[in-house]
Amino acid sequence: MNDYIDRVRKQLLHEFSYEPKSFWEYSRGNNIDKLVEDVKSYDHNPHKGDDFMAKGRGSYLSKFNSEYAKRILEMWSKENDLIVDPFAGRSSRPLVSTLMNRNYLGFDVIHANLQEAMEQYDLIKKDRQLGKLKLINSSSEYMDEHLKDGVADMVMTCPPYFNLEKYDSVDGQLTDIKTYEEFLKTYEVILEKSSKILKPGCFFAIVLANFRMGGKLYDFSADTKSILKKHLTYHDEIILEMSPAKRHPLYCQAITNLNCLKTHEYCLVFRKEDTKENILIRNDEIN
């Protein structure tokens, strides 16, 4: 008990850049967000004009919130950690991770996305000290060909929402899968392998939302929990405020179909089991 009290007292000397509560408000325009430029996001859609319903259409897709990535890394990892991302996407998580002096290794099937992130990384690196960045143009379904078990200090990711958003058709593209059931089969393989490459005592943070297609509400968060609970301990859950650009295009649909406008996402956090002693050591390292 005294050891626990001493550890609590230690935190009086530590201060997060945000309040670590269970609801995180949408935040944009901070310093780290200005450094991370996602040219394929809805922010750059030249056709959106004053029509908020056009923000997320076509090839202009949702952007991972840079501030949320920063908070996740600050809360559950430390400098020089290896962050592995099975769905690297575009530039947000790779660049935020390296800006925070973490080493990032990401998988993505779209070569152009990885090239965009690497070009921005090389540009920022001219003026700043960054963590290492490695991007692999492959489906994370085959990550065990690139990584040994127990090498990652953290897994941080945001998966595709079945085929709600349509990405480029290439080998291994999950959004090309025709049924949700088949999508979940491949998704489960990826989550299982991602869990295996995680070190004992370390964290797996995944950002996602439930979604509606064809009049049906898909409980994607529950399906994800069900998969990961087979391999990891359920540790925490944060509700994330969804950006207006993401939710506004759904406004008219919500009224028409008599369902509430979705304004939140989840950050689900899992932890790999370890001894109590090693868990405390890892906690102290992060703190």
NORQUI-V197647 format. One line per field, one symbol per residue. ss: DSSP state (H for helix, E for strand, C for the rest). psi: psi as a letter, one per 40 degrees, with the letter a starting at -180 (. if undefined). A space follows every 10 residues. Layout:
ss->???
psi->???
This chain:
ss->CHHHHHHHHH HHHCCCCCCC CCEECCCCCC HHHHHCCCCC EHHHCCCCCC CHHHCCCCCC ECCCCHHHHH HHHHHHCCCC CEEEECCCCC CHHHHHHHHC CCEEEEECCC HHHHHHHHHH HHHHHCCCCC CCEEEECCCH HHHHHCCCCC CEEEEEECCC CCCCCCCCCC CCCHHHCCCH HHHHHHHHHH HHHHHHCEEE EEEEEEEECC EEECCEEECH HHHHHHHHCC CCEEEEEEEE ECCHHHHHHH HHHHHHHCCC CCCEEEEEEE ECCCCHHHHH HHHHHHC
psi->dddddddddd edehhieihg iehhihhiei dddddhhgee iddeheedbe geeedeiaeh iihhhddddd dddddeiiie ihhhhegdbb ecddddddde fihhhihieh dddddddddd ddddedeihi iihhhhgihe dfdeediiif eheihhihii gbfdhhihhi hehdeehdid dddddddddd ddddddehii eiihhhhiii ihhfehhhgd dddddddded dihhdihhhh hiidddddee ddddddefii hheiiihhhi ihiiiddddd dddddd.
